[in-house]
Amino acid sequence: MSSGYDSTKRAIDLVLSFAGLVVTAPLLAGLAVAIRLETQGPVILRQARVGRNGRDFPMFKFRTMVDKAHTMGAGWLVAESDPRITRVGVFIRRWSLDELPQLANVFLGDMSIVGPRPTLRYQVDQYTAFQRRRLEVRPGITGWAQVSGRNELTWQERIELDVWYVDHRSLILDARILLRTVPVLFRPSKIYNEARADWGEAV
């Protein structure tokens, strides 16, 4: 992949993430207040995720569950009826608003607007050599797997789509993914897949 693509994509990420943070600032503030009023604990979670070339970075998310939820119940896995999800969290997760703080990750350079979703270290430790290829690019807020089935896909299918993206990435493909992301957000049934016994949706 040419350096021209990488530099142009980075410039687009900077512009879109900055604009997104400015435009959504009132919403971010309102969600932060709602989370704080309902339950004790941090408003923003800093989760260690694996990024480009296998480097760990702190990914930001709005907290949608009780504090320290990953130490309870199913651990890192989440189901739609999970009792650890707060009332505010149900709304936030339904519309994927918990991901909005990741605009800051994009601005800082740890993530991109478009790319494979960042995963947890224990998941990466189980990757094959083929699966590790998804780490060749910055992880994204949205990606090819997210607009091609999201959590209705098996983990293997999601990784295969991510690697396909790595091999075919382009500004045109990124634009297609962004355009397809909007309707996906209005199909909240795709957030969970409780019938599948793989890594699923993380806390």
DACORVEN-V504488 format. One record per backbone hydrogen bond with DSSP energy under -0.5 kcal/mol. NH is the residue of the N-H (numbers start at 1). CO is the residue of the C=O. Records with the same first field share a line. If there is no record, write none. Layout:
# DACORVEN-V504488
NH->CO ; CO
This chain:
# DACORVEN-V504488
6->2
7->3
8->4
9->5
10->6
11->7
12->8
13->9
14->10
15->11
16->12
17->13
18->14
19->15
20->16
21->17
22->18
23->19
24->20
25->22
28->24
29->25
30->26
31->27
32->28
33->29
34->30
35->31
36->32
37->33
38->34
39->35
45->61
47->45 ; 59
49->47 ; 57
50->119
51->49 ; 55
53->135
54->51
55->52
57->49
59->47 ; 57
61->45
62->98
63->43
66->84
69->66
71->68
72->69
75->72
77->74
78->201
82->79
85->82
86->64
90->86
91->87
92->88
93->89
94->90
95->91
96->93
97->92
98->92
99->96
100->97
102->99
103->100
104->101
105->101
106->102
107->103
108->104
109->105 ; 106
110->105
111->105
112->139
115->142
119->50
123->120
124->120
125->121
126->123
127->124
132->128
133->130
134->131
135->132
136->133
137->134
139->110
140->116
141->112 ; 113
142->113
147->143
148->145
149->146
150->145
151->190
152->149
153->150
158->154
159->155
160->156
161->157
162->158
163->159
164->160
165->161
166->162
167->163
168->164
169->165
174->170
175->171
176->172
177->173
178->174
179->175
180->176
181->177
182->178
183->179
184->180
185->181
186->182 ; 183
187->184
190->187
191->188
196->193
197->195
198->196
203->76
